[in-house]
């Protein structure tokens, strides 16, 4: 096999492996676009760039006096645009939460890494692959450890005759280190049900679970709904 073909095969293999490693992390966490998807994205991106590093592919198609333009910018733009549509397909809205943003970003990064390997830029490709894996694995631990605010959309429905006042509800939430903002009120069922709705906020992950257990013991509470918002 010619040295040029060996170089291209090496580039494709590196991109394939990099995409596979990133995809394994996504598959491990149960994401729809996982091992095979990322492997194919990396491989396809590198294959497109093989056109750039192997000019002999188009040999004889142009007259010798015709100026041949570098196709790299157009190919990169086409790959990244196309992969952007692929990434958009894994983003979905579930209730008030948006899921799939990290996986979409991973697909886009995998395409860029495939382009690097396809051009023979092995060291930048390895650095980018390492950075993506560190972001997905190590940053998950940092995110879990670092302080932050956790939000949930909440609705509380009480028997109107025994519904607590706003101050009473806020005191109940405050006992569990939960704040309530954007509070709204509604009277339904012919005046028999009084509803509070708003945005809950806390700094502790266990607060919502403890609050849910406490709400089960509140007299006059007909139903409640606390929907956690994705970060």
HELIX and SHEET records of a PDB file:
HELIX    1   1 UNK A    3  UNK A   28  1                                  26    
HELIX    2   2 UNK A   35  UNK A   53  1                                  19    
HELIX    3   3 UNK A   55  UNK A   58  5                                   4    
HELIX    4   4 UNK A   72  UNK A   88  1                                  17    
HELIX    5   5 UNK A  101  UNK A  118  1                                  18    
HELIX    6   6 UNK A  122  UNK A  145  1                                  24    
HELIX    7   7 UNK A  160  UNK A  162  5                                   3    
HELIX    8   8 UNK A  166  UNK A  174  1                                   9    
HELIX    9   9 UNK A  189  UNK A  191  5                                   3    
HELIX   10  10 UNK A  207  UNK A  215  1                                   9    
SHEET    1   A 2 UNK A  92  UNK A  94  0                                        
SHEET    2   A 2 UNK A  97  UNK A  99 -1                                        
SHEET    1   B 4 UNK A 178  UNK A 188  0                                        
SHEET    2   B 4 UNK A 193  UNK A 202 -1                                        
SHEET    3   B 4 UNK A 150  UNK A 159 -1                                        
SHEET    4   B 4 UNK A 221  UNK A 228 -1                                        
END                                                                             
